[in-house]
Amino acid sequence: MEYYFAPMEGITGWIYRKAHHRFFGGVDKYFTPFLSPGASRCFTSREMKEIDPEHNRGMKVVPQLLTRSSQDFIWAARELKEMGYEEVNFNLGCPSGTVTAKGKGSGFLAYPQELLEFLDDIFQQTDIRISVKTRIGKEDPKEFVNLLKIYNQFPISQLIIHPRVRREFYKGKPHLDVFAWALEESRNPVCYNGDLFTSQEISRFSGQFSQVESVMMGRGLIANPFLAGMQRKDKEKEHDLGEEQRKEVLYGFLQELLTGYLETMSGERNVLFKLKELWAYLIFLFADGEKYGKKIRKAQSIEEYRIWVERLFAEKTLSAESAFRG
């Protein structure tokens, strides 16, 4: 099984990816937060930092593109290939209202004819591997019957399916019946994405869908950064660690993030905001850590943040699995 790290805007940027790869490993591909190419034919300074090859050295990184213009996609894909990237990912999964209101992300799924024409353009005019991350519809899972017919017309390197529709966001259970059908009907390799938060859930999924060779995890890996490595105990990194060793690894990871953010971001307030976003997930790794999580989220300075993180590590147990469930 291969394990992919899904992108999450605001959290899984290049500093996070480098630190995760160094301290935890286990991830076969990291996907960048989406890039939004436009008519200006240039990447923003933030986007350039994400795709700078020096920032992604030693990892397999796949830039993700979000657009409704085939020509903007084609320009970006060609630029990324020139930079040395072998694959780009097309985002048809983002459920954010600000994105879908523009007919992008999962909002694009409501326009199947336009989507067909878009895919026809990009596959004819690029020579880079293109994977697609998709939901199964905008409003109704039945939409995926027609959508899969469209996807089957193109040599998609991998179809990454999150089996929810846009209106469900991340609520309720993924439609595994639709995923099972798609697995049988897809002419392209299929990767699964959705609600894999523990080793037990990964094992259960693998038992049910033994033919699936790759899964993408997002919130589950953010809530437990050990998760992918835990599936590879016999590989290059040893993940069968005791609690104190695991605490040392996690603490080192957090220190590297803090240092990286302080060096690259303007002002403590912005650094704190970024770290607090991460702790909304990480706190679920600590047994009875809610009180400390609140203190961390209320911290008004880096010094106060450090004090409460230190206390949390000293006073609470680090669990093997996260209690986060979405």
Secondary structure, DSSP 8 states (H G I E B T S, - for coil): -EEEE---TTTSSHHHHHHHHHHT---SEEE-S-B---TT-S--HHHHHHH-GGGGTTS-EE-EE--S-HHHHHHHHHHHHHTT--EEEEEE----HHHHTTT-GGGGGG-HHHHHHHHHHHHHH--SEEEEEEES-SS-GGGHHHHHHHHTTS--S-EEEE-S-GGGTT-S---HHHHHHHHHH-SS-EEEES---SHHHHHHHHHH-TT--EEEESHHHHH-TTHHHHT-TTSSS-----HHHHHHHHHHHHHHHHHHHHHHSSSHHHHHHHHHHHHHHHGGGBTT-HHHHHHHHH--SHHHHHHHHHHHHHHS-B-SS-----
